[in-house]
């Protein structure tokens, strides 16, 4: 209270041509000018943000999809069992048994989740709803209606295994079984 009275007295006693100042000698800004500055700063801030949003419109977001046809190596690069090297990059597992080499597309047939390979249990297990698949991708537990799909595989001109995810082979009970079709596996 006493400070505000002292301030009022200073401004009342100040000469007409001089601006009021604080005890430090710094000029004070009138409240009306301060309000104008805040309003103008808000307006320019709003215009600036809208201009940046306008510029962002010209740089659309893009999603980079992984390749659907790619090579994974030669057949001799894979030992018996499930190879999980390509799970993160291409969402596949390369499986080799004594007679065949094939590629399982790592998508649960229940709701499309990516199952995990459990080495200790020798099975694929879906973390979302508990579907279980054996090492060949055949479902044996949980809500999955059918086995996981297999991708088209062939040996390319340089001896590399070429995987094509646009051609999937599936097995449905009583309807069709494409796991023995040419392209669903390689003989080793």
HELIX and SHEET records of a PDB file:
HELIX    1   1 UNK A    2  UNK A   13  1                                  12    
HELIX    2   2 UNK A   31  UNK A   56  1                                  26    
HELIX    3   3 UNK A   75  UNK A   77  5                                   3    
HELIX    4   4 UNK A   87  UNK A   90  1                                   4    
SHEET    1   A 6 UNK A  69  UNK A  71  0                                        
SHEET    2   A 6 UNK A 161  UNK A 169 -1                                        
SHEET    3   A 6 UNK A 150  UNK A 155 -1                                        
SHEET    4   A 6 UNK A 100  UNK A 105 -1                                        
SHEET    5   A 6 UNK A  92  UNK A  96 -1                                        
SHEET    6   A 6 UNK A  81  UNK A  83 -1                                        
SHEET    1   B 5 UNK A  69  UNK A  71  0                                        
SHEET    2   B 5 UNK A 161  UNK A 169 -1                                        
SHEET    3   B 5 UNK A 150  UNK A 155 -1                                        
SHEET    4   B 5 UNK A 100  UNK A 105 -1                                        
SHEET    5   B 5 UNK A 186  UNK A 187 -1                                        
SHEET    1   C 4 UNK A 116  UNK A 118  0                                        
SHEET    2   C 4 UNK A 123  UNK A 125 -1                                        
SHEET    3   C 4 UNK A 132  UNK A 133 -1                                        
SHEET    4   C 4 UNK A 139  UNK A 141 -1                                        
SHEET    1   D 2 UNK A 171  UNK A 172  0                                        
SHEET    2   D 2 UNK A 176  UNK A 177 -1                                        
END                                                                             
